[in-house]
Amino acid sequence: MITKATQNDISPLNLLINTAYRGEASKKGWTTEASLLDGSRTNEQELAEIIADPKNTILKFTEENNIVGCVLLIKKETKLYLGMLTASPELQNSGIGKKLLTEAEFHAQTLNLEIIVMTVISVREELIAWYKRHGYKDTGVREAFPVSDIHIPISDEKLEFMVLEKKIT
């Protein structure tokens, strides 16, 4: 079931997102960033701020009362920004991500937005290919990758964001 996350979901969301993106547990899935980045992907304070902001929505995918997937959606002027698409590493390739992408499109339509935009680390070729198979296109725009206490590069590869977009109708 896909529903809107609330402040009560912060701790399980934090655990899910960090487990899916970073650290040893993330290596069970194919969307891990563990070979590129150290540190956490997010924290409870950031998630609380995201959920408190009315222009943001986090959709959660729940099975048997456990949050096993989520996606962040942010209304940005005429586009919907999609980020933190997450599926539990043990359940990747089970359709959770695709269902969350579909729900994101419905959300964009309810806001009368025709374009969904996202950023993906440009060296994540397998993930970019997955998004392209789901209708996203490379805009050619690149953005600097933010280095911080949360995002700690551990790879020699130059990290930058590739901007992808999908026009929905």
C-alpha atoms as a printed R data frame, in Angstrom:
    type eleno elety resid chain resno      x      y       z
1   ATOM     1    CA   MET     A     1  0.000  0.000   0.000
2   ATOM     2    CA   ILE     A     2  1.282  3.478  -0.889
3   ATOM     3    CA   THR     A     3  0.320  6.338   1.431
4   ATOM     4    CA   LYS     A     4  1.693  9.703   2.495
5   ATOM     5    CA   ALA     A     5  4.363  9.545   5.206
6   ATOM     6    CA   THR     A     6  3.876 11.457   8.458
7   ATOM     7    CA   GLN     A     7  6.108 12.558  11.322
8   ATOM     8    CA   ASN     A     8  5.401  9.144  12.917
9   ATOM     9    CA   ASP     A     9  7.260  7.492  10.020
10  ATOM    10    CA   ILE     A    10 10.557  9.376  10.430
11  ATOM    11    CA   SER     A    11 12.530  6.683  12.272
12  ATOM    12    CA   PRO     A    12 11.584  3.783   9.977
13  ATOM    13    CA   LEU     A    13 12.101  5.979   6.884
14  ATOM    14    CA   ASN     A    14 15.536  7.018   8.120
15  ATOM    15    CA   LEU     A    15 16.525  3.398   8.678
16  ATOM    16    CA   LEU     A    16 15.158  2.280   5.293
17  ATOM    17    CA   ILE     A    17 16.813  5.054   3.264
18  ATOM    18    CA   ASN     A    18 20.205  4.730   4.941
19  ATOM    19    CA   THR     A    19 20.118  0.928   4.694
20  ATOM    20    CA   ALA     A    20 19.249  1.072   0.989
21  ATOM    21    CA   TYR     A    21 21.877  3.641  -0.028
22  ATOM    22    CA   ARG     A    22 24.888  3.287   2.249
23  ATOM    23    CA   GLY     A    23 26.821  0.717   4.246
24  ATOM    24    CA   GLU     A    24 27.125 -3.052   4.031
25  ATOM    25    CA   ALA     A    25 23.397 -3.785   4.106
26  ATOM    26    CA   SER     A    26 22.888 -1.670   0.964
27  ATOM    27    CA   LYS     A    27 25.155 -4.005  -1.008
28  ATOM    28    CA   LYS     A    28 22.352 -6.601  -1.004
29  ATOM    29    CA   GLY     A    29 20.571 -4.385  -3.547
30  ATOM    30    CA   TRP     A    30 21.665 -2.967  -6.875
31  ATOM    31    CA   THR     A    31 20.989  0.705  -6.070
32  ATOM    32    CA   THR     A    32 23.692  1.046  -3.416
33  ATOM    33    CA   GLU     A    33 26.008  4.062  -3.270
34  ATOM    34    CA   ALA     A    34 28.342  2.283  -0.814
35  ATOM    35    CA   SER     A    35 31.239  2.136  -3.295
36  ATOM    36    CA   LEU     A    36 30.944  5.883  -3.958
37  ATOM    37    CA   LEU     A    37 29.967  7.521  -0.677
38  ATOM    38    CA   ASP     A    38 30.389  7.087   3.039
39  ATOM    39    CA   GLY     A    39 28.270  8.579   5.780
40  ATOM    40    CA   SER     A    40 24.494  8.640   5.958
41  ATOM    41    CA   ARG     A    41 22.115  9.343   3.088
42  ATOM    42    CA   THR     A    42 19.790 11.293   5.367
43  ATOM    43    CA   ASN     A    43 18.968 11.784   9.038
44  ATOM    44    CA   GLU     A    44 15.874 12.153  11.175
45  ATOM    45    CA   GLN     A    45 16.177 15.945  11.409
46  ATOM    46    CA   GLU     A    46 16.277 16.302   7.609
47  ATOM    47    CA   LEU     A    47 13.292 13.967   7.218
48  ATOM    48    CA   ALA     A    48 11.317 15.891   9.864
49  ATOM    49    CA   GLU     A    49 11.997 19.149   8.005
50  ATOM    50    CA   ILE     A    50 11.015 17.584   4.672
51  ATOM    51    CA   ILE     A    51  7.724 16.234   6.019
52  ATOM    52    CA   ALA     A    52  6.906 19.515   7.787
53  ATOM    53    CA   ASP     A    53  7.208 21.522   4.540
54  ATOM    54    CA   PRO     A    54  3.815 21.577   2.733
55  ATOM    55    CA   LYS     A    55  5.383 21.621  -0.743
56  ATOM    56    CA   ASN     A    56  6.988 18.234  -0.024
57  ATOM    57    CA   THR     A    57  5.448 14.780   0.038
58  ATOM    58    CA   ILE     A    58  7.098 11.517   0.982
59  ATOM    59    CA   LEU     A    59  5.137  8.541  -0.222
60  ATOM    60    CA   LYS     A    60  5.752  5.323   1.687
61  ATOM    61    CA   PHE     A    61  5.246  1.787   0.406
62  ATOM    62    CA   THR     A    62  4.089 -0.442   3.237
63  ATOM    63    CA   GLU     A    63  3.857 -4.234   3.406
64  ATOM    64    CA   GLU     A    64  2.671 -5.985   6.566
65  ATOM    65    CA   ASN     A    65  3.011 -2.734   8.585
66  ATOM    66    CA   ASN     A    66  6.653 -2.282   7.498
67  ATOM    67    CA   ILE     A    67  7.840  0.573   5.313
68  ATOM    68    CA   VAL     A    68  9.742 -1.139   2.475
69  ATOM    69    CA   GLY     A    69  9.919  1.729  -0.012
70  ATOM    70    CA   CYS     A    70  9.533  5.482  -0.333
71  ATOM    71    CA   VAL     A    71  9.965  8.437  -2.635
72  ATOM    72    CA   LEU     A    72 10.352 12.164  -1.996
73  ATOM    73    CA   LEU     A    73  8.278 14.504  -4.177
74  ATOM    74    CA   ILE     A    74  8.790 18.272  -4.135
75  ATOM    75    CA   LYS     A    75  6.695 20.788  -6.033
76  ATOM    76    CA   LYS     A    76  9.162 23.169  -7.703
77  ATOM    77    CA   GLU     A    77  7.360 25.837  -9.712
78  ATOM    78    CA   THR     A    78  6.158 24.023 -12.865
79  ATOM    79    CA   LYS     A    79  7.860 20.680 -12.209
80  ATOM    80    CA   LEU     A    80  7.759 17.892  -9.658
81  ATOM    81    CA   TYR     A    81 11.171 16.956  -8.270
82  ATOM    82    CA   LEU     A    82 11.557 13.266  -7.500
83  ATOM    83    CA   GLY     A    83 14.254 12.109  -5.100
84  ATOM    84    CA   MET     A    84 15.224  9.444  -2.582
85  ATOM    85    CA   LEU     A    85 13.430  6.698  -4.492
86  ATOM    86    CA   THR     A    86 14.082  3.803  -2.146
87  ATOM    87    CA   ALA     A    87 13.286  0.110  -1.967
88  ATOM    88    CA   SER     A    88 14.524 -2.193   0.745
89  ATOM    89    CA   PRO     A    89 17.698 -3.911  -0.578
90  ATOM    90    CA   GLU     A    90 16.162 -7.367  -0.020
91  ATOM    91    CA   LEU     A    91 13.096 -6.423  -2.088
92  ATOM    92    CA   GLN     A    92 14.721 -4.618  -5.008
93  ATOM    93    CA   ASN     A    93 13.582 -5.931  -8.396
94  ATOM    94    CA   SER     A    94 10.143 -6.754  -6.948
95  ATOM    95    CA   GLY     A    95  8.327 -3.781  -8.527
96  ATOM    96    CA   ILE     A    96  8.327 -1.391  -5.555
97  ATOM    97    CA   GLY     A    97 10.307  1.297  -7.407
98  ATOM    98    CA   LYS     A    98  8.116  1.067 -10.490
99  ATOM    99    CA   LYS     A    99  4.948  1.357  -8.370
100 ATOM   100    CA   LEU     A   100  6.367  4.408  -6.585
101 ATOM   101    CA   LEU     A   101  7.270  6.017  -9.947
102 ATOM   102    CA   THR     A   102  3.696  5.450 -11.150
103 ATOM   103    CA   GLU     A   103  2.309  6.975  -7.956
104 ATOM   104    CA   ALA     A   104  4.656  9.953  -8.403
105 ATOM   105    CA   GLU     A   105  3.122 10.526 -11.842
106 ATOM   106    CA   PHE     A   106 -0.381 10.493 -10.327
107 ATOM   107    CA   HIS     A   107  0.816 12.974  -7.690
108 ATOM   108    CA   ALA     A   108  2.214 15.274 -10.401
109 ATOM   109    CA   GLN     A   109 -1.102 15.149 -12.241
110 ATOM   110    CA   THR     A   110 -3.031 16.098  -9.089
111 ATOM   111    CA   LEU     A   111 -0.772 19.166  -8.848
112 ATOM   112    CA   ASN     A   112 -1.297 19.936 -12.584
113 ATOM   113    CA   LEU     A   113  2.404 19.428 -13.263
114 ATOM   114    CA   GLU     A   114  3.497 17.863 -16.564
115 ATOM   115    CA   ILE     A   115  7.202 17.275 -15.918
116 ATOM   116    CA   ILE     A   116  8.990 15.187 -13.316
117 ATOM   117    CA   VAL     A   117 12.662 16.025 -12.823
118 ATOM   118    CA   MET     A   118 15.344 14.232 -10.839
119 ATOM   119    CA   THR     A   119 19.087 14.141 -10.303
120 ATOM   120    CA   VAL     A   120 21.133 10.942 -10.379
121 ATOM   121    CA   ILE     A   121 24.860 10.586  -9.747
122 ATOM   122    CA   SER     A   122 26.210 10.420 -13.300
123 ATOM   123    CA   VAL     A   123 28.452  7.371 -12.750
124 ATOM   124    CA   ARG     A   124 25.443  5.244 -11.699
125 ATOM   125    CA   GLU     A   125 24.941  3.879 -15.208
126 ATOM   126    CA   GLU     A   126 22.723  0.920 -14.249
127 ATOM   127    CA   LEU     A   127 20.358  3.170 -12.304
128 ATOM   128    CA   ILE     A   128 20.250  5.762 -15.098
129 ATOM   129    CA   ALA     A   129 19.427  2.994 -17.577
130 ATOM   130    CA   TRP     A   130 16.562  1.861 -15.308
131 ATOM   131    CA   TYR     A   131 15.116  5.385 -15.222
132 ATOM   132    CA   LYS     A   132 15.465  5.692 -18.997
133 ATOM   133    CA   ARG     A   133 13.524  2.430 -19.407
134 ATOM   134    CA   HIS     A   134 10.784  4.148 -17.397
135 ATOM   135    CA   GLY     A   135 10.626  7.156 -19.716
136 ATOM   136    CA   TYR     A   136 13.151  9.556 -18.211
137 ATOM   137    CA   LYS     A   137 15.514 11.398 -20.538
138 ATOM   138    CA   ASP     A   138 18.924 12.974 -19.967
139 ATOM   139    CA   THR     A   139 18.486 16.753 -20.218
140 ATOM   140    CA   GLY     A   140 22.231 17.271 -20.742
141 ATOM   141    CA   VAL     A   141 22.350 19.389 -17.579
142 ATOM   142    CA   ARG     A   142 24.942 18.504 -14.933
143 ATOM   143    CA   GLU     A   143 25.082 19.841 -11.382
144 ATOM   144    CA   ALA     A   144 27.898 19.790  -8.860
145 ATOM   145    CA   PHE     A   145 27.715 17.025  -6.288
146 ATOM   146    CA   PRO     A   146 27.379 18.422  -2.746
147 ATOM   147    CA   VAL     A   147 30.096 17.247  -0.382
148 ATOM   148    CA   SER     A   148 29.138 17.509   3.284
149 ATOM   149    CA   ASP     A   149 29.182 15.664   6.586
150 ATOM   150    CA   ILE     A   150 26.468 13.440   5.122
151 ATOM   151    CA   HIS     A   151 27.818 12.970   1.592
152 ATOM   152    CA   ILE     A   152 31.454 11.841   1.925
153 ATOM   153    CA   PRO     A   153 32.993 10.698  -1.393
154 ATOM   154    CA   ILE     A   154 35.206  7.596  -1.089
155 ATOM   155    CA   SER     A   155 35.681  7.018  -4.813
156 ATOM   156    CA   ASP     A   156 38.268  8.539  -7.130
157 ATOM   157    CA   GLU     A   157 35.524  9.035  -9.709
158 ATOM   158    CA   LYS     A   158 34.324 12.603 -10.220
159 ATOM   159    CA   LEU     A   159 30.814 12.802  -8.843
160 ATOM   160    CA   GLU     A   160 28.225 15.055 -10.398
161 ATOM   161    CA   PHE     A   161 24.482 14.962 -10.822
162 ATOM   162    CA   MET     A   162 22.841 14.199 -14.153
163 ATOM   163    CA   VAL     A   163 19.426 15.841 -14.525
164 ATOM   164    CA   LEU     A   164 16.749 13.547 -15.915
165 ATOM   165    CA   GLU     A   165 13.204 14.528 -16.881
166 ATOM   166    CA   LYS     A   166  9.983 12.855 -17.884
167 ATOM   167    CA   LYS     A   167  7.018 14.563 -19.481
168 ATOM   168    CA   ILE     A   168  3.783 13.021 -18.295
169 ATOM   169    CA   THR     A   169  0.370 13.425 -19.833
